[in-house]
Amino acid sequence: MKSWGMDGQDPTLEYVHHHRPAGLPGLELLTAHYHGFEFSPHLHEGYCIALIEDGAEQFRCRGSEHVAPKGVLAIVNPDEVHTGRRAVESGWSYRVFYPSPARIQKLAESMEAWGGGTPFFSEAILRDEALIGPLRNLHRALMEPVSPLEQESRWLETMGSLLKRHARGLVFRPSGRAGRDAAARARELLNDRLEGPVSLAQLAAETGISAWHLNRLFRQRYGLPPHAYQLQMRLAQAKRWLRTTMPIAEIAARLGFADQAHLTRLFKRSFGTTPSAYRRMV
């Protein structure tokens, strides 16, 4: 008799979806469920950082067998040969980040923690509940058409936390830069450029502080990371334009939303009503 998953889906139905975020070169994402498939011994040029969402995976790496159940991270360093197969009857589902060594090095440099070598993870299985939710949210966000600022901000904050908590080969140095002034200047720039694309790299270059430090210090000072602050300012501008006759689709395009539906979804999430309903009320 066939065993069905807790969500009512047939666990034997496998799916695989790859995605490359346009704003983060050197990064590939995978969302997949495997049941009967088995990976033969293979390696990756970059890192494999897998968040197990359901079931359990068994894999051989570094001369040992490992079992990764739901809610843990399975991490393979560049050029490490490993396998992969189900550890339970239902198989396993996971979200995977495949960052290149260059992308991780760039992150470490932004954190002012690069020691000249390749950062590595000494544990193949990581149990860190504080990182599971943020990593899941990061993966989901990078699969969507979000702004470059949001991609960079989420990437630096979440992957920076992973590196700082668990990576080896890093040397952290305190930043002596004027971070408080840099955060204030970044806020001014975001307010001045509501209608155009802004990247975290641009903000960092114009404020004289690394992107990772700017992202962290901005949140500390204003309670939101730069991309979330930008979204709130754009929604506030949308409200002002909704009091005019400007078409909603034009408002969405000018403020950098993917389309009118994208604006509507985020507007309702913040204000409890749709742009069209708000326009009728005011």
C-alpha positions as CSV (number, residue, x, y, z in Angstrom):
1,M,0.0,0.0,0.0
2,K,1.4,3.4,-1.0
3,S,2.3,5.8,1.9
4,W,1.2,9.4,1.4
5,G,2.9,12.4,2.9
6,M,1.4,14.5,5.7
7,D,0.4,17.2,3.2
8,G,-1.6,14.7,1.2
9,Q,0.9,14.6,-1.7
10,D,2.3,11.5,-3.3
11,P,5.9,11.3,-2.0
12,T,7.0,9.4,-5.1
13,L,6.3,12.5,-7.3
14,E,9.7,14.1,-7.7
15,Y,10.3,17.7,-8.8
16,V,13.4,19.8,-9.4
17,H,13.5,23.6,-10.0
18,H,16.7,25.6,-10.6
19,H,17.0,29.4,-10.5
20,R,19.8,31.9,-10.9
21,P,19.1,35.3,-9.3
22,A,20.0,37.9,-11.9
23,G,21.3,40.4,-9.3
24,L,23.6,37.9,-7.6
25,P,26.0,36.4,-10.1
26,G,27.8,33.3,-8.9
27,L,24.7,31.9,-7.1
28,E,22.4,29.2,-8.1
29,L,19.3,28.0,-6.2
30,L,17.5,24.6,-6.1
31,T,14.1,23.6,-4.8
32,A,13.5,19.9,-5.0
33,H,11.9,16.7,-3.7
34,Y,13.5,13.3,-4.3
35,H,12.1,9.9,-3.5
36,G,13.8,7.1,-5.4
37,F,16.6,9.1,-7.0
38,E,20.2,8.6,-5.8
39,F,23.1,10.9,-6.4
40,S,26.3,9.1,-7.5
41,P,29.6,10.4,-6.0
42,H,30.1,13.9,-7.4
43,L,31.4,17.4,-6.4
44,H,30.6,21.0,-6.9
45,E,33.0,23.8,-7.7
46,G,31.2,25.9,-5.1
47,Y,29.4,25.4,-1.8
48,C,26.3,23.3,-1.3
49,I,24.2,24.7,1.5
50,A,21.0,22.7,1.8
51,L,18.0,23.4,4.1
52,I,16.0,20.1,4.7
53,E,12.3,21.0,4.7
54,D,10.8,17.6,4.9
55,G,11.8,13.9,5.2
56,A,15.5,13.2,5.6
57,E,18.6,12.8,3.3
58,Q,21.5,10.5,3.8
59,F,24.8,11.3,2.2
60,R,28.4,10.3,2.3
61,C,31.0,13.1,2.6
62,R,34.5,13.4,4.1
63,G,34.7,9.6,4.6
64,S,31.6,9.4,6.8
65,E,27.8,8.8,6.4
66,H,25.5,11.6,7.5
67,V,21.8,11.8,8.0
68,A,20.1,15.2,7.6
69,P,16.5,15.3,8.9
70,K,14.0,18.1,8.6
71,G,15.1,21.4,10.1
72,V,18.9,21.1,9.7
73,L,21.5,22.3,7.3
74,A,23.6,19.9,5.2
75,I,26.7,21.7,4.0
76,V,29.3,20.5,1.5
77,N,32.4,22.6,0.8
78,P,33.8,23.2,-2.7
79,D,35.4,20.2,-4.4
80,E,34.2,17.7,-1.6
81,V,33.0,14.5,-3.1
82,H,29.6,13.4,-1.8
83,T,26.5,11.3,-2.5
84,G,22.8,11.7,-1.7
85,R,19.8,9.4,-1.2
86,R,16.7,9.1,0.9
87,A,17.0,8.3,4.6
88,V,13.3,7.7,5.1
89,E,10.6,6.1,3.0
90,S,9.1,9.4,2.0
91,G,12.3,10.8,0.6
92,W,13.4,14.4,1.2
93,S,12.6,17.9,0.2
94,Y,15.0,20.8,0.4
95,R,16.1,24.2,-0.6
96,V,19.7,24.6,-1.7
97,F,22.1,27.5,-2.2
98,Y,25.0,26.9,-4.5
99,P,27.3,30.0,-4.1
100,S,30.6,30.1,-5.9
101,P,33.8,30.5,-3.9
102,A,34.1,34.0,-5.4
103,R,30.7,35.0,-4.1
104,I,31.5,33.8,-0.6
105,Q,34.9,35.5,-0.7
106,K,33.2,38.7,-1.7
107,L,30.9,38.4,1.2
108,A,33.8,37.7,3.6
109,E,35.6,40.8,2.2
110,S,32.5,42.9,2.8
111,M,32.4,41.7,6.4
112,E,36.1,42.7,6.6
113,A,36.8,39.1,7.7
114,W,38.5,37.5,4.7
115,G,41.8,36.0,5.8
116,G,43.1,35.3,2.3
117,G,42.0,31.6,2.1
118,T,38.8,29.8,1.2
119,P,36.2,29.9,4.1
120,F,35.0,26.4,4.9
121,F,32.5,24.7,7.1
122,S,34.0,22.0,9.4
123,E,30.6,20.3,10.1
124,A,28.6,18.6,7.4
125,I,25.4,18.8,9.5
126,L,24.5,22.1,11.2
127,R,21.7,22.4,13.8
128,D,21.0,26.1,14.3
129,E,17.3,27.0,14.7
130,A,18.0,30.7,14.6
131,L,19.2,30.4,11.0
132,I,16.5,28.1,9.6
133,G,13.7,30.7,9.2
134,P,16.0,33.4,7.8
135,L,17.6,31.0,5.3
136,R,14.1,29.8,4.2
137,N,12.9,33.3,3.7
138,L,16.1,34.3,1.8
139,H,15.7,31.4,-0.6
140,R,12.0,32.2,-1.2
141,A,12.8,35.9,-1.7
142,L,15.6,35.2,-4.2
143,M,13.2,33.0,-6.2
144,E,10.9,36.1,-6.7
145,P,11.3,39.2,-8.8
146,V,12.5,41.4,-5.9
147,S,14.7,44.5,-6.3
148,P,18.5,44.2,-6.4
149,L,18.6,46.1,-3.1
150,E,16.5,43.5,-1.4
151,Q,18.4,40.7,-3.0
152,E,21.8,42.1,-1.8
153,S,20.5,43.1,1.6
154,R,18.9,39.8,2.4
155,W,21.9,37.9,1.1
156,L,24.4,39.8,3.2
157,E,22.4,39.7,6.4
158,T,21.5,36.0,6.3
159,M,24.5,34.5,4.7
160,G,26.7,36.8,6.7
161,S,25.2,35.4,9.9
162,L,25.9,31.8,8.6
163,L,29.5,32.6,7.9
164,K,30.0,34.5,11.2
165,R,28.5,31.7,13.3
166,H,29.8,28.6,11.6
167,A,32.5,29.2,8.9
168,R,36.2,28.7,9.6
169,G,39.1,30.6,8.0
170,L,37.7,34.0,8.7
171,V,39.4,36.8,10.7
172,F,37.0,39.5,11.9
173,R,38.3,43.0,12.4
174,P,36.4,45.8,14.0
175,S,35.4,48.5,11.5
176,G,36.8,51.9,12.4
177,R,34.6,53.7,9.9
178,A,31.9,56.3,10.8
179,G,29.1,53.9,10.5
180,R,26.5,56.2,12.1
181,D,27.0,58.9,9.5
182,A,27.1,56.3,6.7
183,A,23.7,55.0,7.7
184,A,22.2,58.5,7.8
185,R,23.7,59.2,4.4
186,A,22.3,56.0,3.0
187,R,18.8,56.9,4.2
188,E,19.1,60.2,2.4
189,L,20.1,58.5,-0.8
190,L,17.2,56.1,-0.6
191,N,14.7,58.9,0.0
192,D,16.2,60.8,-3.0
193,R,16.0,57.8,-5.4
194,L,12.5,56.3,-4.8
195,E,11.9,56.1,-8.6
196,G,15.1,54.5,-9.7
197,P,17.0,51.2,-9.0
198,V,19.4,51.4,-6.1
199,S,21.8,48.6,-5.2
200,L,23.5,48.1,-1.8
201,A,26.9,48.2,-3.6
202,Q,26.0,51.7,-4.8
203,L,25.0,52.8,-1.3
204,A,28.2,51.3,0.1
205,A,30.4,53.1,-2.5
206,E,28.7,56.4,-1.8
207,T,28.9,56.2,1.9
208,G,32.4,54.8,2.2
209,I,31.6,51.7,4.2
210,S,31.4,48.0,3.2
211,A,28.0,46.7,2.1
212,W,27.8,44.2,4.9
213,H,28.6,46.8,7.6
214,L,26.2,49.3,6.0
215,N,23.4,46.8,5.9
216,R,23.9,45.8,9.6
217,L,24.4,49.4,10.9
218,F,21.4,50.7,8.9
219,R,19.2,48.1,10.6
220,Q,20.6,48.9,14.1
221,R,19.9,52.6,13.6
222,Y,16.5,52.6,11.8
223,G,15.0,49.2,12.8
224,L,14.8,48.0,9.2
225,P,17.4,46.9,6.6
226,P,17.8,49.2,3.7
227,H,15.5,47.3,1.3
228,A,12.7,47.2,3.8
229,Y,13.1,50.9,4.5
230,Q,13.0,51.6,0.8
231,L,9.8,49.6,0.4
232,Q,8.1,51.6,3.1
233,M,9.1,54.9,1.5
234,R,7.9,53.7,-1.9
235,L,4.6,52.7,-0.5
236,A,4.3,56.1,1.2
237,Q,4.9,57.7,-2.1
238,A,2.4,55.4,-3.8
239,K,-0.2,56.6,-1.3
240,R,0.5,60.2,-2.2
241,W,0.2,59.5,-6.0
242,L,-3.0,57.5,-5.4
243,R,-4.6,60.8,-4.3
244,T,-4.0,62.0,-7.9
245,T,-5.3,60.7,-11.2
246,M,-2.0,58.8,-12.1
247,P,-2.8,55.3,-13.2
248,I,-2.0,52.6,-10.7
249,A,0.1,50.7,-13.2
250,E,2.2,53.8,-13.8
251,I,2.7,54.2,-10.1
252,A,3.9,50.6,-9.8
253,A,6.3,51.0,-12.7
254,R,7.8,54.4,-11.6
255,L,8.4,53.0,-8.1
256,G,10.2,49.9,-9.2
257,F,7.5,47.3,-8.5
258,A,7.4,44.3,-10.9
259,D,3.8,45.1,-12.0
260,Q,0.5,46.4,-10.6
261,A,-0.2,43.1,-8.9
262,H,3.1,43.3,-7.1
263,L,2.3,46.8,-5.8
264,T,-1.2,45.7,-4.8
265,R,0.1,42.7,-2.8
266,L,2.6,44.7,-0.8
267,F,0.3,47.7,-0.4
268,K,-2.4,45.5,1.2
269,R,0.1,43.8,3.4
270,S,1.2,47.1,4.9
271,F,-2.1,49.1,4.9
272,G,-4.8,46.4,5.0
273,T,-6.4,47.6,1.7
274,T,-5.7,47.6,-2.0
275,P,-4.4,50.7,-3.9
276,S,-7.7,50.9,-5.8
277,A,-9.8,50.7,-2.7
278,Y,-7.6,53.3,-1.0
279,R,-8.0,55.6,-4.0
280,R,-11.8,55.3,-3.7
281,M,-11.8,56.1,0.0
282,V,-9.6,59.2,-0.3
